[in-house]
Amino acid sequence: MATITVPVPDDLYRRMEHFSWVKWSEVARNSLRKREIFEKYIRTGELSAEDAEFCDKMDWHPVDEIPLREDFVRKLEESKKETSLRVKDISDLFE
C-alpha cells in the first residue's frame, strides 16, 4: 500500500492530538473513498455492490452530499406554516 503525507496547520494538529485513539489514516482513506464514490455516482447515478456495501457500513449515501433544490426548500418552508390535520383515530384517515 502506498503512503502519502498530508501537511496540516499546527493548530489543527494540536486538536487532532486530543483524539489519540482515532486512526487518522483510516479517516483519510474513508474520506477519499467517499469522494470517489460520490464522483462516480454523480456521473452514473448508480452504485456498485461494493460501493453500496461501503456506504451501508459508513451509514452514508452520495445523495446526502447533494444540496436540495431551492424551490423544494421553499415548498418545505411553506408547508411548515400550514396548519396540520388533527386525527383522533386512525379510521379518520382510511375508508
C-alpha positions in Angstrom: 0.0 0.0 0.0 1.3 3.5 -0.9 1.8 6.1 1.7 1.2 9.8 1.5 2.0 12.7 3.8 -0.6 15.4 4.3 0.5 18.7 5.9 -1.9 20.3 8.3 -1.8 23.6 10.2 -0.2 23.4 13.6 -3.4 24.3 15.4 -5.3 21.6 13.7 -2.5 19.1 14.5 -2.8 20.1 18.2 -6.5 19.5 18.2 -6.0 16.1 16.4 -3.6 15.1 19.2 -6.5 15.2 21.7 -8.1 12.3 19.8 -5.2 9.9 20.1 -7.5 6.8 19.6 -8.5 8.0 16.2 -6.8 6.3 13.3 -6.4 9.4 11.1 -5.1 7.3 8.1 -8.4 5.4 8.2 -10.4 8.7 8.4 -8.5 9.9 5.3 -8.9 6.7 3.4 -12.7 6.7 4.1 -13.0 10.3 3.1 -11.1 9.7 -0.2 -13.3 6.6 -0.9 -16.5 8.7 -0.2 -15.3 11.3 -2.7 -14.5 8.7 -5.3 -18.0 7.1 -4.8 -19.7 10.5 -4.9 -18.0 11.4 -8.2 -18.9 8.1 -9.7 -22.5 8.4 -8.5 -22.8 11.9 -10.0 -21.7 10.6 -13.4 -23.7 7.4 -13.5 -26.5 7.7 -10.9 -25.6 4.2 -9.7 -23.6 2.4 -7.0 -21.8 -0.8 -7.5 -22.5 -3.6 -4.9 -19.1 -3.0 -3.4 -19.7 0.8 -3.1 -23.2 0.2 -1.7 -21.7 -2.1 1.0 -19.2 0.6 1.9 -21.9 3.2 2.1 -24.0 1.0 4.3 -21.0 0.4 6.6 -20.4 4.2 6.8 -24.2 5.0 7.2 -23.7 7.4 4.3 -25.0 7.8 0.7 -23.7 10.1 -2.0 -27.1 11.7 -2.3 -26.6 13.1 1.2 -24.0 15.4 -0.3 -26.2 16.8 -3.0 -27.8 20.1 -1.9 -31.6 20.4 -2.0 -33.1 22.4 -4.8 -34.1 25.9 -3.8 -37.7 25.5 -4.9 -38.0 22.4 -2.9 -36.7 24.1 0.2 -39.2 26.9 -0.3 -42.0 24.4 -0.5 -40.9 22.8 2.7 -40.8 26.1 4.4 -44.3 27.0 3.2 -45.6 23.6 4.4 -44.3 24.3 7.9 -46.6 27.4 8.0 -49.7 25.4 7.1 -51.8 24.0 9.9 -51.9 20.3 10.5 -54.8 18.0 10.4 -55.6 16.6 13.8 -56.6 13.0 13.9 -58.4 11.3 16.8 -58.4 7.8 15.4 -56.6 6.0 12.5 -60.0 5.3 11.0 -60.3 9.0 10.3 -57.6 8.6 7.7 -58.8 5.5 5.9 -62.1 4.3 4.4 
